[in-house]
Amino acid sequence: MTRLQPHEHQWIDRSRPIEFRFEGQSYQGFAGDVVTSALWAGGVRMVGRSFKYHRPRGTYSLAGDDVNAMFEDGERTNLRGNTLQLSAGLDLRSVNTVGGLKRDLLRFTQLASSMMPVGFYYKAFHTPRSLFPFYEGQMRKVAGLGRINPNQMAQATPKDYAFHDLLVVGAGPSGLSAALAAADEGVGVVLVEQHPHLGGSLAWQRRNDPEAVASLNTLVKSVTAHANIEVRCATQVAGCYADHWYALVDEHRLTKLRTKSLIVATGCYEQPAVFQNNDLPGVMLASAAQRLSHLYAVQPFKKCVVLAGNRDAYRAALDLQQVGVEIAAIVDLRVDGETTALGAQAENAGMEIYRNHAVYEAIAGSGNTTVQGVKICPLGDHGQLDPHSAKRLDCDGVAVSVGWMPVAGPLYQAGGRFTYADHVHQLVPTELPPTLFAAGRVQGVFHLSDRFADGRRAGLTAAVELGCSDQVVRKPIVHAGASPSHPYPIFAHKKKKNFVEFDEDLHLIDFANAHQEGYDNVELLKRYTTVGMGPSQGKLANMNAVRILARLNGKSINETGTTTSRPFHHPVPLAHLAGRRFHPTRHTPMHSWHVKAGAKLVYAGPWLRPEYYPISGKTREELILEEAQHVRDCVGLIDLGTLGKIEISGPDSTAFIDRIYTDQFASQKAGTIRYALACDETGTIIDDGIVARLDENRFYVTATTGGAAAFFRELQRWALIWQMKVELVNLTGQFTAMNITGTKTHEVLTSLTDIDLSNEAFGFGNVREGLIAGVPAKLIRVGFVGELGYEIHLPAAYGLSLWTKLLEVGKLTGIRPFGIEAQRLLRLEKGHLIVSIDTDALTNPFEANLKWVVKSKKEFFVGQRSLAILRQKQLTRKLIGFELPSEYNGPLPEECHLIVEKGEIVGRVTSVAHRSTVGKTIGLAFVRLDMTDPGTSLTIRVDQGKLVPAIVTALPFYDPGNQRQK
Amino acid sequence: MKILTCPINGPLPLQEFHYGGEVRVMPDPHTVSDSEWADYLFHRNGEPGIKREWWHHIASGTWFIAERNNVTDEILRTYLYDGTTAS
């Protein structure tokens, strides 16, 4: 392993060598290395294989903008080698190989590349249809990158929150200047840099320019010392969301950042040139070569050709020469070459310069894993190549510097729009909403002094807009001089290994073919060719793709259009995105008792409720039936703490309740209760419960467990719209409830209260307030399960003590708690429907046998107008009871099983109980209107298509005269 | 995440709110025709522009109205049903 001479600004720490493994081999690097730099230093040229053709690939951007180096370590997959910091014990493999990187069995795929034209997948794999399962199986083996370890334990990563006035993205010369200018005016700034160190392109591009180095040092010093600036390095702004909400991602966590303003100083991605074999290991961006040598002290090549389209190429050539690389030639695409002092400097340094020439082809070494040389050609009048006059130059590397594309993601995502500017041959932001600013190269400002000034301008403007400064703001700077980007660094070749898109292995000819097939719109072209849809999201491909399409269409780039850039900027580990599985659970006051009693708990909405109370040696079904039977024969107690409990009072409360529910309440006497049904404006049932009138203008109403929150919300809105004088209090949490029911209820309750429980004083359908076991409570005599019984509503704090008191006092009587399954069974036996189980999003009261509770002649209620229309129409279905014949002994129906007749669906089971206290399998079902008469035979189709006979039965199944509850 | 300004409680993140649909005025149910009533119930105007929307601040139970440009997703103003703001 050889490294260049130490240098104060290198990112590696030579005092801390680190051992790691790659593809089974041991290597050594230093702390501060990324994996790719350490591998390149260790002589590894092939760091990965391409997605489709499994072509050998090497270091290309060294900035995380390409995905040639994608690794996995058995736990994590798709680690990007360009940004993955070296750490002890790393044991990496390349992601996209079968049998290892060198021998990859899929490397022969490229031999068949001519049979895989663009759109191949769309064309080849849909006929014949019968073969699709086979195709799918084969495709799954080769599709996707990396393997996941299904045995991996779920990892919870921390989530963090941060709040600042201003986010500055990118800590290059313009970002640093912007952060400093704003912070100096008193703005609270967070400066986010994706690399581990500050400096941006100055960290590697101007290392031999003492003035630039000095400026950078001063800036970095001021920024890190500034009290108003928080610096976050090695952090990407993964996404920009509404109202200045940002997702910051670092190795350990996701930070949700909120600011008031944004400055984007993200700079540019250096862009590839398209020529034959432009993907060979050894062909790389000039910026990558500079990063290798300046940041990691690794010599990128021995002898290289620099392909130039701008001034930056000359600076790179001089830098490379300075670290001992022999410059075989500078091949300049421009007719006049570099006309500034840098051009002369290169010539004086002995470099051979071919102006108006292009690299036509890189010559591959054995196995396509190295570069042996290049063929260069002069360019014709229209930029075309003449291969006959090709000249060969020997080299082991090609450094490409032909142009730049703005890192536009944050600007696009924050609402900015771009247009193509011919003076810089790049996209520049044109429309930026207020509180969004761009600075530096991302908006086409390239000269170093301009970038400092442009950053200061943006920082100051943001400070003024935030009200922190009243300084006069300058206008944005416009680039002067030669364009930093070449308009068309793309060259055809008779063979087709000139890649436009490295992620997806797309060649130049693929674009011509797609265009010929009619995909002449940028968005269609993108989807058909899949350009920009790989893991690097087109960072190195989209601009060239648009240039190609524009030329094919004979239009300008602005007429052609560009694609937008969506989150995430770089891939984000799913662990960072996964939530913490925070599911709030509500407990009733009696919860601890249920837990102690060993109750089987189930969720009912957010609530945990006892399903039944297990007894060893007995099955669930047995216990549910036993609990229900006990209520019928003796007395039971159930926790109803989850019911929605709402108090409605005020002078307009009666009128309000009359408008909410379908029934009429004006005549309701104080001290009584009524069943209450609520519909929405379309006449669909949304909730039911009881309305207890406590006195003239005070009501206590219940709502279903699941629907209470939404129902209360709607009550609040109607009260507002109708401008009625009512007070609504949601007591669901403050109060709790339980129901004591069964023939022997009075044996338990009488001794605990002074309330006269006699039928004469407190009949069915009444409500009383008083003390029960010394606790202030409402006692409501309801049908509920069809036995004598009371709902007891009381402040939640007393819930547990009353519950235990009732069980204690009732011990001799034989009181027993029951769960919601027994409750469902008992209520089903009485033919009671459950809103949202037996009803759906279209059920109206008429088809649910609730016509008796719809008072059409009232002045108004929600849903009245719709029900008036529905009443005129023929119903299509009705809820009925059914039972299975007593001799039936086969598979049993479940909820949602269909009722069929002659192969047609004529209904659906909504509730079913396999065993009941009436000794049969019973249920509720919606059926066609001509099948509702008791005695009608039904056929229920159960699992595996088996048909089960059933008979329509009059409701209720139990105690039709309702004698027992009275 | 968007920030919505509750007229009572001030600017808060969107997850504290429940969307209540576009503000639509119920026609007089006693005089309206069946088809006009059906139009009120089932037809929504998807036209781009400024919408008046119901929003509910869950924690405080405050219903209010937001005027939102559904092209730019910009909230222009929020106010209580009677047109006032408390703050």
Interface residues (C-beta under 8 A of the other chain):
Chain A: Y241 A242 D243 W245 E681 T682 R713 Q716 R717 L720 I721 N730 F860 Q864 R865 S866 I869
Chain B: M1 K2 I3 H18 G20 M26 P29 V32 D34 W37 A38 L41 F42 W54 H56 G61 W63 D73 Y81
